[in-house]
């Protein structure tokens, strides 16, 4: 029986959630699937839980490796995949039971290289959820879809795309050093090689679970800062020799500015003066970005930081921490 979809699940120390994730996949109404679980050097009980599920369902393949991070765990899963399409699924998230069937039906109907599904952001500790962005279009080519993500009209989240395994026949790079923004870099490459991208209009099919909002919104480490500054450069370097590079420069500039926004939102002020001057230079070069919904709330803050850093810091601490911006 041909395998229609390979679901790749990286796992690292998520014993509380991996059972729910696996149950959601083995319960899918589409059965012509394989479930590739990459145990990325877990030191808790994750592996024993996975093994129990594997005894119940022969579609589960377990690959255990040393811990190298999410990007290389996904790379290992891809190397072991045999399905026509691939879905990346984080081990603490879960699917609605008809998700794969609806995605597969859309793939057959449209022959798309990539199908984008709606999902829910689940704030489990706070007890509420919110839906993903409703895309303004239902069909895209690769360049228009990349622009739509960069400008905030679609998501970077690689786990929200069912995509053809054949896309990996192109040169795809994985950066081991990148632990934040790895979705953004991988998505850029996959989208570039995908010629036909379709948006599935349905109820949300995936639950992206944010276990502790205080962690994601709290102080960040210098390593995470390095990652936030790295992924725009990786995207830029990937596209720089492509024929569409000149046309994509405003979108790439928007990605840089959004990364700088994120650091201000996280109250990381080291280097903010230089980044703000660079932002103003980019906005002068690409004035259409001034109206972008991701950038507009930060314009005054960037200007303050560029010309009066001390005042900019006071402004940032007061307004950002009061959630007036972002």
Steps between C-alpha positions, in 0.01 A plus 500: 500500500644833394565746780313822442628712789806476725441672833834598654499559876819622674503418871719636776391460864125547453370200694192699613378562146634241255223249574231751406688586182545137392140410582380783275707365211417131530130593527495679164226409253771469232692180567750485211764677705827446681589662829871570538593592856848644547612456859756780517693374801216523753601438861148471647237229435415619149662203327321237712166668425577503128595131511167410662315673218722331241395162636137594433552649153750363249496826304714660772872498421737608776839653424717576804794735460718726710358841579572746218195723514173532311642581157715186483226285653274604213783435254532145635126448464508617139784260422285213629172606338334310214166680463392711205445791738654603831349662806727621780328479839647614831470238771304721739238589238211294361270464201126482449417143397409589141794736439707272279201386294394858426856600414547197274169560321605860434837383372336256257248759385747785442825308436660765717860481616393643834166513683466747787262405779328718760596439864443621854751663732422321827593687819441204726609655827275802446216285365431669169583469131507721193482411131779536250499774238230474237694524176363762256550264203446129439767443231855631479815455300822474697607865482162644591466259793847590631403867485171429678682333790764771522232770507295319767210362295598134552706302752862381489403182689635202304280264703190663348595388146443163339767498228637267236798291605647569156569860609795359694662388176606865471795622710347559845726617782455438872687719748591313817576825684149631437269407788266797452383592152569157351141492368556831324814382324362160398169652387681752279679222315196275461279787385758610243501154339121460518329626185139441602384585852138473612325608819259247649179665617374293792465502875838505682672162459804534726541614859828682558539486875681777688563343837626805689447841349722661762799313356441618145426856611763530770866592488708340229853364496788630293489172303137563402592856404773363275242270338255786443772699327623194307188374324442814287862474382452132410189588299683785330796276415269230359322745268786729403598310185144417395359682198214642708732658760458862395121469497509340847720763667206683667375169646850413624530848654170440678638175645804683638287775652260249657796325662611836643141561615504171686814596690345829605182319602714272714672809648843403366666838470861409422567613144156661469648836394679348200205278406263797517722704268506205259120475521457867414737454205292205376174691544642790304601261223169308506239755618215258429607311813409794724133401471564132574296382798806330654713815479264795542466477883880518540584799278521756780700263714755437226531874441556566870758226525682627193528860620446489878588150630451582869151638439426206269581253774270672749225513239549130416496381858187695581292428192616152410479365851152653524421320173425818315720378214521157340 
